[in-house]
Amino acid sequence: MHTLTLKQMSQKLHSGEITSVQLTQHYLDRISAFDPTLNAFISVTPELALSMAADADKKLAAGQGEFLTGIPVAHKDIFCTDGVKTSCASKMLDNFIAPYNAHVVELLNQIGMPILGKTNMDEFAMGSSSESSYYGPTLNPWDHQAVPGGSSGGAAAVIAAGLAPLATGTDTGGSIRQPAAFCGITGIKPTYGAVSRFGIIAYASSFDQAGPMTRSAEDAAWLLSAMAGFDARDSTSLERPKDDYTTQLNQSLNGLKVGVPAEYFGEGLDPAVETQVKNAIAEIEKLGAQIVTVHLPNKDLAVPAYYVLAPAEASSNLSRFDGVRYGYRAKDPVDLQDLYRRSRAEGFGAEVKRRIMVGAYALSAGYYDAYYVKAQQLRRMVSDDFKRAFEQCDVIMGPVAPTPAFNLGEKTDDPTSMYLADLYTIPVNLAGLPAMSIPAGFVQGRPVGLHLVGPYFSESKLLNIAHQYQQVTDWHTKMPAQYK
Amino acid sequence: MSIGQAEVAYISRLSAIQVNPSEVDEVAHKLSNILELFSQLQAANTQGVEPMAHPLDQMQRLRADVVTETNQRQKFQAIAPSAQDGLYLVPQVIE
């Protein structure tokens, strides 16, 4: 059942050929068999999943089911789920049972999508490898020596190994697209504000954006349609009519102008990755697209700008973890300052502490203008680069990451080297644009992604391009041999 | 830019995160590397560029100044490390 497309799954559920309970149990069995090795889940919730599946079956039997009713989903452990542990992969929240649902979780619950569990991730979504989790690293299903990417590495691994048909992720600096590329799945980061951030544990508020992680672009269109939409409880949620991203999936690519940034194919890009990405772009050209060279001259300044701004926002957002109202508290504090300082020192992992410290420093007197304001100016310059590029093309294509998945432990001692894994994804988050990663081949058995970036609200266009590409290629249908 | 022990102590205080004496050198080293990355920013000419706070360059939407949340004190305090009589307990602050 785990090799069915979402459309086939939905048809079988609606026709009564399979029940949601059977489908959910199938995935729970696969999780039991494979997750002890992969470590892609932090929590598995079989009782909740089967009870939700039984409710979904009633809905389907009564003819009230929607397309996604009865199809199980795995949520990244950053989404608050009422009554379920929501740890954000941190010791700080190891004991935290969320008292409410994130807006996205509410929406998918209303449709009747059973929750299989909560997926592993980098602690507080900070990282590019899913190795900084308090619960240990997730392995890449394609190669257990490799990282699955981060921070939504658990979600990507779960889809790649067929442990769930759909998963939610979040992308602050590339955390949907980079793991999607490393695990050979499809992931889309929508326009900033398209999906509500209510109930998603905040890392960097002006960057964080939730999106779907799936096997195919078509599946992503279905899940994104269910996740997106205005939410008054999130002040950054965009007030615009709800989109149905599935309606534009059959458009011809004739006349499409694809911008290929000259700066994306230079020093630092693995030549084998470059070949795969260029092959994929050539395939899209064959479908009728016209390729034009564009320029994004401030690309290299995006990484330092991001690593000022995101930690600055993190230092503020994570100040709520003080050991007073919820989460971890240090034992026998001598005074209030000791309670704060030790709870945070003992509850947070090394990378989270580092980013909070960097952020606090960047915002401090004497450095605010030199670091924070300067980085905000760079943010505008990067955003303006994209605006100029989109005057010449409809969509930009290039690599998602400079290399395929790197080895476990390879970059853990060198944070700045890890930061460069997000070199191609970060500029998109600075500008708030929609972007996606789709499977585009392999390098030495490890998947490579093609990066599609569009102007604001071009999700339908990106999904259509990806879907057209997936009609003529089969990278997205491949599964690691041991998980078939 | 190189960070020393005094700066680590200052940053530790700013961020309310205790750094043990045995960790100071490693923290200083890694923070120095990150600040080195930031030094690339100084090379960029940003004269006359307006800082951008919102990725879509928009103003934050405001809501009416009215209470919309229901009182769920009991539910929230059930997950507190230490609470009593509707209050969160912390070490004594006032002598």
Contacts between the chains, C-beta under 8 A, distances in Angstrom:
chain1	res1	chain2	res2	distance
A	95	B	79	7.7
A	96	B	79	6.5
A	97	B	79	6.1
A	99	B	72	6.9
A	99	B	75	5.0
A	99	B	76	6.1
A	99	B	78	7.8
A	99	B	79	6.7
A	191	B	56	7.7
A	192	B	55	4.6
A	192	B	56	6.0
A	193	B	56	6.5
A	206	B	53	6.9
A	206	B	54	6.3
A	206	B	55	5.8
A	207	B	55	7.2
A	232	B	63	7.0
A	235	B	60	5.4
A	235	B	61	5.4
A	235	B	62	7.6
A	235	B	63	7.1
A	236	B	60	7.0
A	236	B	61	7.8
A	237	B	61	7.8
A	238	B	56	7.8
A	239	B	61	7.0
A	298	B	44	7.4
A	300	B	40	7.5
A	301	B	40	6.5
A	301	B	41	6.6
A	301	B	44	5.4
A	303	B	37	7.2
A	304	B	37	5.0
A	304	B	38	5.3
A	304	B	40	4.8
A	304	B	41	5.1
A	305	B	41	6.5
A	307	B	34	6.7
A	307	B	37	6.2
A	307	B	38	7.2
A	308	B	38	5.9
A	308	B	41	7.1
A	315	B	15	6.3
A	319	B	16	7.5
A	322	B	16	7.4
A	323	B	81	6.3
A	324	B	80	7.6
A	324	B	81	7.4
A	324	B	88	5.4
A	324	B	90	5.8
A	325	B	76	7.2
A	325	B	80	5.5
A	325	B	88	5.7
A	326	B	76	7.6
A	326	B	79	4.9
A	326	B	80	6.0
A	326	B	81	7.4
A	327	B	81	7.5
A	328	B	81	7.7
A	329	B	81	3.7
A	329	B	82	7.1
A	333	B	90	7.9
A	333	B	91	5.1
A	334	B	91	6.8
A	335	B	91	5.2
A	335	B	92	7.6
A	335	B	93	7.5
A	336	B	90	5.6
A	336	B	91	5.6
A	336	B	93	5.3
A	337	B	16	7.6
A	338	B	91	7.3
A	339	B	90	6.2
A	339	B	91	5.8
A	340	B	16	4.6
A	341	B	12	7.6
A	341	B	16	5.4
A	341	B	17	6.3
A	341	B	18	4.0
A	342	B	18	5.4
A	344	B	15	7.7
A	344	B	16	5.8
A	344	B	17	4.7
A	344	B	18	7.5
A	345	B	17	5.2
A	345	B	18	4.0
A	345	B	19	7.2
A	345	B	20	7.7
A	348	B	17	7.1
A	353	B	15	7.7
A	353	B	17	5.4
A	354	B	27	7.7
A	354	B	30	6.1
A	354	B	31	7.0
A	354	B	34	7.2
A	356	B	15	4.9
A	356	B	17	6.3
A	357	B	11	4.8
A	357	B	12	7.3
A	357	B	14	7.7
A	357	B	15	4.9
A	357	B	17	6.6
A	357	B	27	7.5
A	357	B	31	6.4
A	358	B	31	6.6
A	358	B	34	5.5
A	358	B	35	7.7
A	359	B	15	7.8
A	360	B	11	6.3
A	360	B	14	4.2
A	360	B	15	4.1
A	361	B	11	5.1
A	361	B	14	6.7
A	361	B	31	7.6
A	361	B	35	7.9
A	362	B	38	7.6
A	364	B	14	5.9
A	370	B	42	7.3
A	371	B	38	5.9
A	371	B	41	7.2
A	373	B	51	5.3
A	374	B	41	5.0
A	374	B	42	7.3
A	374	B	44	7.5
A	374	B	46	6.1
A	375	B	41	6.3
A	376	B	51	3.4
A	376	B	52	5.5
A	376	B	53	6.2
A	377	B	44	7.9
A	377	B	46	3.9
A	377	B	49	4.2
A	377	B	50	7.4
A	377	B	51	5.3
A	377	B	52	7.5
A	378	B	41	6.3
A	378	B	44	6.0
A	378	B	46	6.6
A	379	B	51	7.5
A	379	B	52	4.4
A	379	B	55	7.7
A	380	B	49	5.5
A	380	B	50	6.2
A	380	B	51	6.9
A	380	B	52	3.8
A	380	B	57	7.9
A	381	B	44	7.4
A	381	B	46	7.0
A	381	B	49	6.1
A	383	B	52	6.3
A	383	B	55	7.4
A	383	B	57	7.5
A	414	B	33	7.8
A	415	B	30	5.9
A	415	B	33	7.0
A	415	B	34	6.5
A	416	B	33	5.1
A	416	B	34	6.2
A	416	B	36	7.6
A	416	B	37	5.4
A	419	B	37	7.1
A	429	B	55	7.4
A	430	B	55	6.9
A	431	B	55	6.1
A	432	B	54	7.9
A	432	B	55	2.7
A	432	B	56	5.0
A	456	B	56	6.7
